[in-house]
Amino acid sequence: KEPLYLLDLLNEACALTAHGKVKLSIAVDPADTMIYADRGQLLQVVVNLVKNAVEACTACNGEQWVELRSHIAPNERIHIEVSNGGGAIPADVAANIFTPFFTTKRDGSGIGLAVSKQIIRLHGGTLTLSQNNDERVTFLIILD
């Protein structure tokens, strides 16, 4: 693990993700937020979440957007949200998305979110589906 600027990590994750017509936005408050993490592992998690969000948007007919937002909560934990407007995840799918080898994608392995959750757990944090409706789907990472 090493200290790193969260904004740099989020920018790098977006640069590594093909997003076509999907509008990506990043907001980190404060902009100079630093975290202590394994850069490669955390980058893998954010790339996976952004890739999934972009794919969800590409499948929808409305405005295609993905937002990455971060803030420091009153308890000094860092909240990182990856949101999209690709429509709600069906309840039966949402109940299983962190289950290893569960996938709805024809070419998916079903390990991306399961591995991501484990990486965040190894960093002392949590990864959850915090919002799931037709307007916004948000995955929330909370780190110490």
Accessible surface in RSA format (square Angstrom, percent):
REM  Atomic radii and reference values for relative SASA: ProtOr
REM  Chains: A
REM  Algorithm: Lee & Richards
REM  Probe-radius: 1.40
REM  Slices: 20
REM RES _ NUM      All-atoms   Total-Side   Main-Chain    Non-polar    All polar
REM                ABS   REL    ABS   REL    ABS   REL    ABS   REL    ABS   REL
RES LYS A   1   126.73  61.8  66.94  41.1  59.79 142.4  40.08  36.1  86.65  92.3
RES GLU A   2    84.14  48.3  83.31  63.0   0.83   2.0  23.66  45.8  60.49  49.4
RES PRO A   3    87.02  63.4  73.28  66.8  13.74  49.9  73.28  60.5  13.74  85.4
RES LEU A   4     9.23   5.1   4.49   3.2   4.74  11.9   9.23   6.5   0.00   0.0
RES TYR A   5   103.24  48.2 101.00  57.5   2.24   5.8  58.79  44.2  44.45  54.8
RES LEU A   6     0.00   0.0   0.00   0.0   0.00   0.0   0.00   0.0   0.00   0.0
RES LEU A   7    54.32  30.3  54.32  38.9   0.00   0.0  54.32  38.2   0.00   0.0
RES ASP A   8    75.70  53.0  70.27  69.9   5.43  12.8  15.93  37.5  59.77  59.6
RES LEU A   9     0.00   0.0   0.00   0.0   0.00   0.0   0.00   0.0   0.00   0.0
RES LEU A  10     0.00   0.0   0.00   0.0   0.00   0.0   0.00   0.0   0.00   0.0
RES ASN A  11    69.67  48.0  64.76  62.6   4.91  11.8  23.47  56.5  46.20  44.7
RES GLU A  12    60.48  34.7  54.46  41.2   6.01  14.3  27.89  54.0  32.58  26.6
RES ALA A  13     0.00   0.0   0.00   0.0   0.00   0.0   0.00   0.0   0.00   0.0
RES CYS A  14    11.02   8.3  10.58  11.8   0.44   1.0  10.88  27.6   0.14   0.1
RES ALA A  15    88.58  81.4  47.30  73.0  41.28  93.9  59.14  83.3  29.44  78.0
RES LEU A  16   110.07  61.3  79.64  57.0  30.43  76.5  83.46  58.6  26.62  71.6
RES THR A  17     9.03   6.4   3.52   3.6   5.51  13.1   6.82   9.2   2.21   3.3
RES ALA A  18    96.96  89.1  68.55 105.8  28.41  64.6  80.29 113.1  16.67  44.2
RES HIS A  19    67.88  37.1  62.61  43.5   5.27  13.5  41.97  43.3  25.91  30.2
RES GLY A  20    76.22  94.0   0.00   N/A  76.22  94.0  45.42 124.6  30.80  69.0
RES LYS A  21   194.35  94.8 162.43  99.7  31.92  76.0 114.28 102.9  80.07  85.3
RES VAL A  22     6.58   4.3   1.74   1.6   4.84  11.7   1.82   1.6   4.76  12.9
RES LYS A  23   136.20  66.4 127.13  78.0   9.07  21.6  81.57  73.4  54.63  58.2
RES LEU A  24    39.19  21.8  11.67   8.4  27.52  69.2  11.73   8.2  27.46  73.9
RES SER A  25    46.35  39.2  40.57  54.2   5.77  13.3  35.84  76.3  10.51  14.7
RES ILE A  26    49.61  28.2  17.06  12.7  32.55  78.5  17.54  12.6  32.07  87.0
RES ALA A  27    57.86  53.2  50.59  78.1   7.28  16.6  56.96  80.2   0.90   2.4
RES VAL A  28    16.68  11.0   0.29   0.3  16.39  39.5   0.49   0.4  16.19  43.9
RES ASP A  29    98.46  69.0  96.59  96.1   1.87   4.4  27.17  63.9  71.29  71.1
RES PRO A  30    60.60  44.2  58.14  53.0   2.46   8.9  60.60  50.0   0.00   0.0
RES ALA A  31    64.12  59.0  53.86  83.1  10.26  23.3  54.03  76.1  10.09  26.7
RES ASP A  32    95.45  66.9  86.56  86.2   8.89  21.0  31.77  74.8  63.68  63.5
RES THR A  33     5.45   3.9   1.63   1.6   3.82   9.1   5.06   6.8   0.39   0.6
RES MET A  34    90.32  46.8  69.86  46.2  20.46  48.7  40.60  34.5  49.72  65.9
RES ILE A  35    10.22   5.8   3.42   2.6   6.79  16.4  10.11   7.3   0.11   0.3
RES TYR A  36   147.67  68.9 126.07  71.7  21.61  56.2  89.30  67.1  58.37  72.0
RES ALA A  37     0.60   0.6   0.60   0.9   0.00   0.0   0.60   0.9   0.00   0.0
RES ASP A  38    50.67  35.5  48.11  47.9   2.56   6.1   8.13  19.1  42.54  42.4
RES ARG A  39    75.72  31.8  73.40  37.4   2.32   5.5  35.32  48.3  40.39  24.5
RES GLY A  40    46.83  57.8   0.00   N/A  46.83  57.8  35.76  98.1  11.08  24.8
RES GLN A  41    67.24  37.6  65.82  48.1   1.42   3.4  15.26  32.5  51.98  39.4
RES LEU A  42     0.00   0.0   0.00   0.0   0.00   0.0   0.00   0.0   0.00   0.0
RES LEU A  43    23.80  13.3  23.80  17.0   0.00   0.0  23.80  16.7   0.00   0.0
RES GLN A  44    94.64  52.9  86.08  62.9   8.56  20.4  35.77  76.1  58.87  44.6
RES VAL A  45     0.00   0.0   0.00   0.0   0.00   0.0   0.00   0.0   0.00   0.0
RES VAL A  46     0.00   0.0   0.00   0.0   0.00   0.0   0.00   0.0   0.00   0.0
RES VAL A  47    34.77  22.9  34.77  31.5   0.00   0.0  34.77  30.2   0.00   0.0
RES ASN A  48    25.32  17.5  22.89  22.1   2.42   5.8  10.64  25.6  14.68  14.2
RES LEU A  49     2.99   1.7   0.50   0.4   2.49   6.2   0.61   0.4   2.37   6.4
RES VAL A  50     0.00   0.0   0.00   0.0   0.00   0.0   0.00   0.0   0.00   0.0
RES LYS A  51    95.88  46.8  95.75  58.8   0.13   0.3  66.16  59.5  29.72  31.7
RES ASN A  52    32.21  22.2  26.91  26.0   5.31  12.8  16.03  38.6  16.19  15.6
RES ALA A  53     4.89   4.5   2.88   4.4   2.01   4.6   4.36   6.1   0.53   1.4
RES VAL A  54    10.52   6.9  10.52   9.5   0.00   0.0  10.52   9.1   0.00   0.0
RES GLU A  55    66.93  38.4  58.30  44.1   8.62  20.5  41.22  79.7  25.71  21.0
RES ALA A  56    37.82  34.8  25.96  40.1  11.86  27.0  36.03  50.7   1.79   4.7
RES CYS A  57     0.00   0.0   0.00   0.0   0.00   0.0   0.00   0.0   0.00   0.0
RES THR A  58    89.69  63.8  73.35  74.4  16.34  38.9  65.57  88.1  24.12  36.5
RES ALA A  59    91.85  84.5  50.80  78.4  41.06  93.4  62.91  88.6  28.95  76.7
RES CYS A  60    27.75  21.0  15.46  17.2  12.29  28.9  21.69  54.9   6.06   6.5
RES ASN A  61   160.67 110.8 122.45 118.3  38.22  92.0  38.65  93.0 122.02 117.9
RES GLY A  62    50.70  62.5   0.00   N/A  50.70  62.5  38.64 106.0  12.07  27.0
RES GLU A  63   129.88  74.6 106.12  80.3  23.75  56.6  49.95  96.6  79.93  65.3
RES GLN A  64    45.36  25.4  38.17  27.9   7.19  17.1   8.49  18.1  36.86  28.0
RES TRP A  65    44.65  17.9  44.65  21.6   0.00   0.0  26.74  14.3  17.91  29.1
RES VAL A  66     0.35   0.2   0.00   0.0   0.35   0.9   0.00   0.0   0.35   1.0
RES GLU A  67    42.50  24.4  42.18  31.9   0.32   0.8   6.07  11.7  36.43  29.7
RES LEU A  68     0.48   0.3   0.00   0.0   0.48   1.2   0.00   0.0   0.48   1.3
RES ARG A  69    84.69  35.6  84.47  43.1   0.23   0.5  41.76  57.1  42.93  26.0
RES SER A  70     5.75   4.9   0.42   0.6   5.34  12.3   0.73   1.5   5.03   7.0
RES HIS A  71    75.07  41.0  74.75  52.0   0.32   0.8  48.24  49.7  26.84  31.2
RES ILE A  72    76.05  43.3  54.13  40.3  21.92  52.8  54.13  39.0  21.92  59.5
RES ALA A  73    10.67   9.8   7.65  11.8   3.03   6.9   7.77  10.9   2.90   7.7
RES PRO A  74   142.63 104.0 105.90  96.5  36.73 133.5 119.33  98.5  23.30 144.8
RES ASN A  75   100.10  69.0  71.43  69.0  28.67  69.0  45.27 109.0  54.83  53.0
RES GLU A  76   139.99  80.4 125.78  95.2  14.21  33.8  38.83  75.1 101.15  82.6
RES ARG A  77    60.72  25.5  60.72  31.0   0.00   0.0  19.73  27.0  40.99  24.8
RES ILE A  78    13.17   7.5  13.17   9.8   0.00   0.0  13.17   9.5   0.00   0.0
RES HIS A  79    32.92  18.0  32.86  22.8   0.06   0.2  24.42  25.2   8.49   9.9
RES ILE A  80     0.10   0.1   0.00   0.0   0.10   0.2   0.00   0.0   0.10   0.3
RES GLU A  81    34.79  20.0  34.79  26.3   0.00   0.0   2.06   4.0  32.72  26.7
RES VAL A  82     1.95   1.3   1.15   1.0   0.80   1.9   1.15   1.0   0.80   2.2
RES SER A  83     0.20   0.2   0.20   0.3   0.00   0.0   0.00   0.0   0.20   0.3
RES ASN A  84     6.56   4.5   6.56   6.3   0.00   0.0   0.00   0.0   6.56   6.3
RES GLY A  85    15.50  19.1   0.00   N/A  15.50  19.1   1.82   5.0  13.68  30.6
RES GLY A  86    17.55  21.6   0.00   N/A  17.55  21.6   0.02   0.0  17.53  39.3
RES GLY A  87    24.36  30.0   0.00   N/A  24.36  30.0  18.92  51.9   5.44  12.2
RES ALA A  88    43.11  39.6  22.20  34.3  20.91  47.6  22.20  31.3  20.91  55.4
RES ILE A  89    36.90  21.0  31.96  23.8   4.94  11.9  33.68  24.3   3.22   8.7
RES PRO A  90    81.40  59.3  69.68  63.5  11.73  42.6  81.40  67.2   0.00   0.0
RES ALA A  91    86.32  79.4  68.84 106.2  17.48  39.8  73.84 104.0  12.47  33.0
RES ASP A  92   101.87  71.4  90.09  89.7  11.78  27.8  48.88 115.0  52.99  52.8
RES VAL A  93    27.29  18.0  27.23  24.7   0.05   0.1  27.29  23.7   0.00   0.0
RES ALA A  94    23.99  22.1  11.99  18.5  12.00  27.3  12.21  17.2  11.78  31.2
RES ALA A  95    84.72  77.9  43.62  67.3  41.10  93.5  55.83  78.6  28.89  76.5
RES ASN A  96    56.17  38.7  55.68  53.8   0.50   1.2   2.11   5.1  54.06  52.2
RES ILE A  97    18.49  10.5  11.96   8.9   6.53  15.7  13.27   9.6   5.22  14.2
RES PHE A  98    44.53  22.3  33.83  21.0  10.70  27.8  34.47  20.9  10.06  28.8
RES THR A  99    63.72  45.3  60.31  61.1   3.41   8.1  45.14  60.6  18.57  28.1
RES PRO A 100    78.68  57.3  68.70  62.6   9.98  36.3  68.70  56.7   9.98  62.0
RES PHE A 101   154.81  77.5 134.10  83.1  20.71  53.9 134.92  81.8  19.89  56.9
RES PHE A 102    66.33  33.2  53.03  32.8  13.31  34.6  58.96  35.7   7.38  21.1
RES THR A 103    55.36  39.4  28.70  29.1  26.66  63.5  29.07  39.0  26.28  39.7
RES THR A 104    96.84  68.9  56.20  57.0  40.64  96.8  40.43  54.3  56.41  85.3
RES LYS A 105    86.43  42.2  75.00  46.0  11.43  27.2  70.87  63.8  15.57  16.6
RES ARG A 106   233.55  98.1 190.59  97.2  42.96 102.3  83.23 113.7 150.32  91.1
RES ASP A 107   140.94  98.7 103.42 102.9  37.52  88.7  43.14 101.5  97.80  97.5
RES GLY A 108    29.58  36.5   0.00   N/A  29.58  36.5  12.15  33.3  17.43  39.0
RES SER A 109    69.42  58.7  49.22  65.7  20.19  46.5  45.66  97.2  23.75  33.3
RES GLY A 110    14.83  18.3   0.00   N/A  14.83  18.3   8.17  22.4   6.66  14.9
RES ILE A 111    70.90  40.3  70.90  52.8   0.00   0.0  70.90  51.1   0.00   0.0
RES GLY A 112    28.79  35.5   0.00   N/A  28.79  35.5  22.50  61.8   6.29  14.1
RES LEU A 113    23.64  13.2  20.05  14.3   3.59   9.0  20.05  14.1   3.59   9.6
RES ALA A 114    16.88  15.5   7.82  12.1   9.06  20.6   9.95  14.0   6.93  18.4
RES VAL A 115    55.66  36.6  53.79  48.7   1.88   4.5  55.66  48.4   0.00   0.0
RES SER A 116     2.16   1.8   2.08   2.8   0.08   0.2   0.08   0.2   2.08   2.9
RES LYS A 117    54.79  26.7  54.00  33.1   0.79   1.9  34.91  31.4  19.88  21.2
RES GLN A 118    74.25  41.5  73.95  54.0   0.30   0.7  36.52  77.7  37.73  28.6
RES ILE A 119    12.21   6.9  12.21   9.1   0.00   0.0  12.21   8.8   0.00   0.0
RES ILE A 120     0.00   0.0   0.00   0.0   0.00   0.0   0.00   0.0   0.00   0.0
RES ARG A 121   131.39  55.2 121.57  62.0   9.82  23.4  51.62  70.5  79.77  48.3
RES LEU A 122   113.68  63.3  91.02  65.1  22.66  57.0  94.07  66.1  19.61  52.8
RES HIS A 123    18.64  10.2   4.18   2.9  14.46  37.0   4.82   5.0  13.82  16.1
RES GLY A 124    45.01  55.5   0.00   N/A  45.01  55.5  34.56  94.8  10.46  23.4
RES GLY A 125     7.31   9.0   0.00   N/A   7.31   9.0   0.45   1.2   6.86  15.4
RES THR A 126    65.10  46.3  60.71  61.5   4.39  10.5  60.85  81.7   4.25   6.4
RES LEU A 127     0.62   0.3   0.00   0.0   0.62   1.6   0.00   0.0   0.62   1.7
RES THR A 128    56.86  40.4  56.14  56.9   0.72   1.7  50.10  67.3   6.76  10.2
RES LEU A 129    41.81  23.3  16.96  12.1  24.85  62.5  16.96  11.9  24.85  66.9
RES SER A 130    59.61  50.4  20.93  27.9  38.67  89.1  24.57  52.3  35.03  49.1
RES GLN A 131    70.18  39.2  64.23  46.9   5.96  14.2  21.97  46.8  48.22  36.6
RES ASN A 132    52.39  36.1  24.27  23.5  28.12  67.7  11.94  28.7  40.45  39.1
RES ASN A 133    55.09  38.0  51.77  50.0   3.32   8.0  29.36  70.7  25.74  24.9
RES ASP A 134   104.41  73.1  90.09  89.7  14.32  33.9  26.08  61.4  78.33  78.1
RES GLU A 135   132.24  75.9 118.41  89.6  13.82  32.9  69.84 135.1  62.40  50.9
RES ARG A 136    48.80  20.5  48.64  24.8   0.16   0.4   6.71   9.2  42.10  25.5
RES VAL A 137     2.67   1.8   2.67   2.4   0.00   0.0   2.67   2.3   0.00   0.0
RES THR A 138     2.70   1.9   2.70   2.7   0.00   0.0   2.67   3.6   0.03   0.0
RES PHE A 139    16.85   8.4  16.81  10.4   0.04   0.1  16.81  10.2   0.04   0.1
RES LEU A 140    23.98  13.4  23.73  17.0   0.24   0.6  23.73  16.7   0.24   0.6
RES ILE A 141     0.22   0.1   0.22   0.2   0.00   0.0   0.22   0.2   0.00   0.0
RES ILE A 142    31.62  18.0  31.62  23.6   0.00   0.0  31.62  22.8   0.00   0.0
RES LEU A 143     7.82   4.4   7.82   5.6   0.00   0.0   7.82   5.5   0.00   0.0
RES ASP A 144   118.12  82.7  74.79  74.4  43.34 102.5  51.64 121.5  66.48  66.3
END  Absolute sums over single chains surface
CHAIN  1 A     7688.6       6006.5       1682.0       4374.0       3314.5
END  Absolute sums over all chains
TOTAL          7688.6       6006.5       1682.0       4374.0       3314.5
